[in-house]
Amino acid sequence: MLIVAADGQFDAVVERYRRVLETDSRLEGPRTVLERKDVRLELVRASGVPDALPGEPLLAQSYLAAMTIQVDDVNHARGIVESAGTETRSTSDGFFVSARDAYGAALYFAAR
C-alpha cells in the first residue's frame, strides 16, 4: 500500500505507522518503506508524488495513493485488464494501472 502524506505531517505519519508495525523505516528512492512479516507499507511526501508515481496527479495532500495486488500469473492478469480497454504500464515486477483508470487508487500488479 502506498500512502501520500502532507509534507508537514509526513514524519509524524511515518512514526505512527512505525510504532504500529513495530519496525524501522528505510528509504527506497522517494518512498519511505515499513516492512514486517507479510506487511509492506510505503509512504511518500506529497511533494514526492511526481517521482514516486510518474504521470499521476496529486489528488490531495494526504490520501491512499496505490495498492499492490499479488497474482500467480502477471501476464494473464495483464491480459484480462488490457482486454477491458484499460491501459497498463510495465514495472520491474509486473504492471501498473493509473488511478484514473482504476477509479480510485492506482494499482500495481506483481507476481506472488
PLY file of the C-alpha trace (Angstrom):
ply
format ascii 1.0
element vertex 112
property float x
property float y
property float z
element edge 111
property int vertex1
property int vertex2
end_header
0.00 0.00 0.00
1.27 3.49 -0.82
0.14 6.43 1.27
0.78 10.05 0.33
1.17 12.28 3.37
1.30 16.07 3.52
4.90 17.27 3.77
4.32 18.96 7.15
2.77 15.82 8.64
4.96 13.22 6.97
7.38 12.49 9.81
4.54 12.10 12.33
2.64 9.75 9.98
5.74 7.61 9.40
6.39 7.46 13.15
2.80 6.42 13.88
2.92 3.53 11.39
6.43 2.60 12.52
5.13 2.19 16.08
2.05 0.26 14.93
4.14 -2.17 12.86
6.96 -2.23 15.41
9.64 -1.91 12.74
12.23 0.53 11.44
11.80 2.58 8.29
14.13 2.72 5.32
14.30 4.87 2.20
13.78 3.49 -1.31
14.07 6.47 -3.62
11.29 8.93 -2.76
9.46 6.32 -0.67
9.81 5.51 3.00
9.21 1.80 3.49
8.00 -0.04 6.58
8.00 -3.84 6.42
7.07 -6.51 8.90
6.25 -10.13 8.05
3.60 -10.01 5.28
3.04 -6.25 5.53
4.77 -3.66 3.35
3.70 -0.05 3.71
5.19 2.68 1.56
4.78 6.36 2.32
5.71 9.34 0.19
5.63 13.08 0.82
3.06 14.98 -1.24
5.96 16.86 -2.86
7.46 13.49 -3.89
4.45 12.22 -5.86
5.90 13.17 -9.28
8.92 10.93 -8.59
7.04 8.11 -6.82
4.07 7.97 -9.22
5.19 9.45 -12.57
2.28 10.76 -14.59
-0.18 10.52 -11.70
-1.81 13.69 -10.36
-1.51 14.80 -6.75
-5.12 14.20 -5.67
-4.82 15.72 -2.18
-2.15 16.48 0.39
-2.80 13.10 2.08
-4.52 10.03 0.62
-4.28 6.33 -0.15
-2.48 6.51 -3.48
-1.84 2.91 -4.57
-2.19 -0.73 -3.67
-0.26 -3.79 -4.79
-2.17 -6.87 -5.88
-0.15 -10.07 -5.95
-1.18 -12.57 -8.62
0.01 -16.01 -9.66
0.37 -15.09 -13.34
1.20 -11.46 -14.14
0.82 -11.90 -17.90
-2.61 -13.48 -17.52
-3.76 -10.69 -15.18
-2.43 -8.06 -17.56
-4.28 -9.68 -20.46
-7.55 -9.50 -18.54
-7.02 -5.85 -17.60
-5.98 -4.78 -21.09
-8.80 -6.76 -22.77
-11.21 -4.44 -20.94
-9.55 -1.48 -22.68
-7.52 -0.37 -19.67
-4.05 0.99 -20.34
-1.17 -0.52 -18.35
2.48 0.39 -17.82
5.28 -2.09 -17.17
7.07 -2.11 -13.82
10.11 -4.05 -12.67
7.99 -6.91 -11.32
4.63 -6.60 -13.09
2.45 -3.76 -14.31
0.70 -0.59 -13.18
-2.82 0.77 -13.69
-3.36 4.50 -13.25
-5.70 5.71 -10.52
-7.72 7.38 -13.27
-8.37 4.00 -14.87
-8.80 2.14 -11.57
-11.47 4.58 -10.33
-9.65 5.28 -7.08
-6.16 4.31 -6.00
-3.54 3.27 -8.55
-2.91 -0.47 -8.76
0.38 -2.32 -9.01
0.12 -5.96 -10.09
3.09 -8.12 -9.11
3.96 -11.81 -9.04
3.19 -13.61 -5.83
0 1
1 2
2 3
3 4
4 5
5 6
6 7
7 8
8 9
9 10
10 11
11 12
12 13
13 14
14 15
15 16
16 17
17 18
18 19
19 20
20 21
21 22
22 23
23 24
24 25
25 26
26 27
27 28
28 29
29 30
30 31
31 32
32 33
33 34
34 35
35 36
36 37
37 38
38 39
39 40
40 41
41 42
42 43
43 44
44 45
45 46
46 47
47 48
48 49
49 50
50 51
51 52
52 53
53 54
54 55
55 56
56 57
57 58
58 59
59 60
60 61
61 62
62 63
63 64
64 65
65 66
66 67
67 68
68 69
69 70
70 71
71 72
72 73
73 74
74 75
75 76
76 77
77 78
78 79
79 80
80 81
81 82
82 83
83 84
84 85
85 86
86 87
87 88
88 89
89 90
90 91
91 92
92 93
93 94
94 95
95 96
96 97
97 98
98 99
99 100
100 101
101 102
102 103
103 104
104 105
105 106
106 107
107 108
108 109
109 110
110 111
